Amino acid sequence: MNPVCDLLNIKYPIIQGGMGNISNAQLTAAVSNAGGLGTLGCGTMTPEEVELKIIETKKLTEQPFAINIALSVSPHVEELINLVIDHNIPVVSLSAGNPAPYIPRFHKYGVKVMTLVASVKHAKKAEEAGVDLLVAEGYEAAGINSNLELTTFTLVPQIAENVHVPVVAAGGIGDGKGLAGSLMLGASGVQMGTRLIATQEAPFHNLYKQKILDDNGTGTVIVGRSVGQIRRIFNTPYAQKLTELEKAGMTQEDYREMTSEMHHCKGAIEGDLDQGFLNSGQVSGLIQDVPTVQQLLDGMMNEALQQIDQTKQLLQMNFSK
């Protein structure tokens, strides 16, 4: 049995990344119904807004799904923790902060805790604190990233070799080859965000999906290095505005306002590329279609199995010479 599937009670070792305020019940439920673990990101939403999305998601799926709480982003952490417990959510994803103080409380109610890490040091600390699952995310990934800027290919094997809990790879993964490669690196599953944006159930603006389809792999940029808060987004007019303001000496406060969830929603949901931004990982260069979530996950699993079989055959051929 795959340790991620066993731990989370899911069919496929594929997890949806938290998407902040653009998270929605439709996509979350679709991922869970397809055999993965759907995730509702809380972003900066009020507890009332999050609760409505939880209730809506439960109407659309009977399968497990997770709640992502960005600890240093949300002003409602305590209330969100209570929502997870009150609604019997089986899995919580903690990011953007230290998960240690919250893990015992979740475990008291049987909630599995996964947390995002970007270094061996952070992974070891999280394991010592009692986390159940680690998401090792390289800086190919969309949205907020670690200032360490380690790639998925180098990060995953380092973490997998230094911890005993299951590791999930994130960043630059969007097909079965990426899943197979992650398993070869020592991960037990994958987490995806950008690939799930370009699916039929994802209720995002068509400009967002088309931007992903049109990208040749070089369409994203990193913003926020000057203020120590990096984020990977599409190179749109709004991104160019951010870049120019950084060069002129942008303050951290101004940067936070301009990369707030309000501007995230303007870009992703309203399609306003002058006043809003689009998170995207470098994996966008691999995405060429907009399938249903079920087609995507089934296809990934089949492709991963084929890729592993082909790899075995190649190795056997070389060693038999």
N, C-alpha and C positions, 0 to 999 in steps of 0.2 A: 504493500500500500504506500502511496506517495505520502510523505509526512505532512505536507501542507494540506492535502485533501483530507487526510485523517484528522488533523487538528481542527480544521475549520468546517468539517462535514460538508464538503463540496465535491463535485464530480471531476472538475478539471483544475489543475494548479495555476489558475489565472485569476488575478485580482484587479479590480478597477481602482485606479488611483483617485484620491480625493480631488475634487474640482472646485472647491471653494463655493462661492455664492451661486455659481452656474450649475451646481449639482441639482439633479432632478429625479423624481420617482421613476419616470419612464425608462431612462437608461440604466439606473441602478437595478430595477426589477428585471430588465431584459438580460443583464449580465448574470444575475443570480438564476434566472429561469433557464439560461443557456448552459448552466453548469459551473460557472465561475462564482466569484464573490463580488457582488455589486457593492458599491460604497457611496454613501451620502456624505459629502463634505459640508462642514458647518460654516466655514469661512468666518465672516463677521455677522452672520444672520442672527436675529434674536431667537431665543428659545422657542417662542411661539411659532416663528417661521419654520424652524427645524422640525418641530413636533408635527406640523401639518404635512411636511414632506415624509416624515416617518410613517404617519397614518396612511398617506396616499400610497407609499411603497408597499406597505403591508396588504393593501387591497389588490395590488398587482402581482404579488409573489408570496408563496408560502415557504420559499427557500431562504437560507440564511443570508443576511447582508450586514455590512459594517457601517459604522459611523466614524468619520475622520474629524478629529478635533485638533486644530492648529493652536497649540497652547499659548504661544506668544502673540497670536493674531486675534483670536476671539476674546472679546471682553466679557464673555458669559461662560467661562470654563466650568464653574461649579454647577450652574444650571444645566449645562449640556451633559455633564456626568450623571446628574439625576435623571435626565431623559433616557440615557442609555440603560440605566438600571430599571427605571419604571416601565419601560417598553420592552424589557427582556431582549435587548439587542445582544446577540451572542459574541460579537467581535467589535473591538474598538481599535482604531488606528490613531496613534498619537504622533504628532509631528511638530516641528518648529518650537522645540523646548525640551526640558528635562522630564521624561515620563516617570521617573522613580517615585515621586511622592504619591502618584495616583494608582500605581499598579496594585498594591495590596487591597485597595478599596474595590477595584474592579474584580479581582480574584475572589473576594469575599462573596460576590454575587455570581460567580461562575463565568464571568466575561473574559474571553481570551484577548490578550493585549499584543498588538504588533506596533512596532515603531520604526521610523525611518532613520537610517544612519548613513554616514558618508565617510567613515574612517574606522579602522580596527579599534582604535581607542574608544570611540563612542559605542561601538558594537559590544565590546567587553563590558563597559559600564552598564549598558542596557541589559545584558544577560545577567550580570550580577544583581541587578535590581529586580529580576524576575520576569522579564518580558518573555512572551511565548513564541514570538516570531519576529525576525528582523527583515526589513526591506532595505537592501543595499542599493542606493540610487546613485548612478553616475551623472555627471553634469551634461550628458547628452539630453537629459530629460527636460520636459517643459516646465515652465513656471519657476517658482522659488527653488534655488539650488544652494548647495554648500559652497562657501568661499574657498574650500580646498580644491575644487575643480578636478577631482579624480574621475577617470572614465569608468564606465561599467565594466569593461573588459579587465581592467586592472584591479578594480575595487572588489568585485564579487569573490574571486578566488582568495584574496587576502582575508576577507572576513570569514568566508566559509571554513578556512583552515584554522581559525582562531576562536571559534565559538562552537557550542554543542546544540544550540537550538536551530530549527530550520531557517534557512535564508532564502529570501525571494529577491530576484534581480529586477531592477527597474532602470529605465533610461535607454532609449535606442532600440526598444523591442516592439515589434508589430506584426510578426508572422511566425510560422512554425520553425523556421530556421533560427530565429532569435530565441525561441523557447528551447530548442534542442541545444543551441550554443550555451545558453544559461545553465542548463543541466550539466553540460560538460565542464563548466567552470566551477561547479560545486553547489549551485543553487538548487532548490527543490521546486521552484515555480517562478512565475514572473508577475510583475505589476505593470499595467499599461494605462496611459491616459490619452495621448494624441491619437493613437489608432482607433480608440473608441469614439472619438469625436466624429470621425468619418464613418458612421454607421447610420442605418435608416431610422433607428429608434432615437438617436440623439437629437433633441429639439433645439439645435443651435442654428444660427443664421447660415443661409446657403453660401454666403461669401466666405465664411469660416471654412466650411467643408471644401469649397472650390480652391481656396488658398492652399489647403493641404494637398489636394490632388495635383495642383499645378507646380508644387515645389520640386526643385531638382536636388534637394539636399543641402543647399547653401542659403536657404531663405530665412534662417533664424539669426538673431543677434542676441548677445548678452548685454543687458543693461544693469546698472547699479553697482558696478565695481568701485566707483569713486566714493560710495557711501557704505560699502561693505555689506550690501544686500543684493546679491546678484539674482537675476531672473532671465530665463530664456523665452523670448517672444518672437513672433514674426516681424520681419523688417517692413513695417507699414509706415505711413506718414506720422502716426502717433509715436512709433518707436524712434523715428528719426528726430522728432521733436525732443524726446527724452534724451537722446544721445547728445544733441546740441546743447541742451541745458546742463548736462553733466560736464561737458567740456568747459562751460562758462562758470562752473563752480556751484552746482546745484546743492542745496542743503538737504540733509537727511529727511527733514520734515516735509519739504516740498516733494521729494521723491516718493515718500510714503503716500502722500495724497494722490499723486499722479499714477501710482500703481495700486491704488485701492481697489476693492471689489466693485465699487461703483463703475470705474473705468473698465474693469474686466468685463462686467455685464454689458456695458455699452458696445464693446467690440464683439464679444462672443454671441450675444443674444440679439442685439439691435443691428449689428453689422456696421456700426459707425467707426470707421478706421481713422477718422480725424480726431475723435475724442475718446477712443477706447482702444485697448490692445488685445492681442490674441496670443495666448500661451501656445507654444508648440515646441515639441522636441525635434531633434535632428532626424528622427525616424520618419518624418513627413516625406522625405525623399523616396521612401519605399512604398508609399501608399498610393494606389492607383485605382481604387474602386470604393464604393459605398455599399457594403453588404449589410444584411441583417446581422445582429449580434450573434445569433445562433449559427449562421453560416460562417462568420468569422472564427468563432471559438472551435467549431467542429473542424473547420479547415486547418486551423493552426495545429490541432492535435494530430490530424492525419499527416500533415506535412512534417511535423516534428518526428513522428514515428518513422516516416519514409527517410528522413534525413539521417536519423540514427542508424537505420539499416544500411543505408548507402555508405556511411562512414565505416561501419563494421566491415563491409565488403572491401572497401579501399585499403583498410589496414591489413586485412587478411591477405589480399593480393600482394601487397608490398612485402609482408613478412614471409610469404611463401616463396619468394624469389631466391 
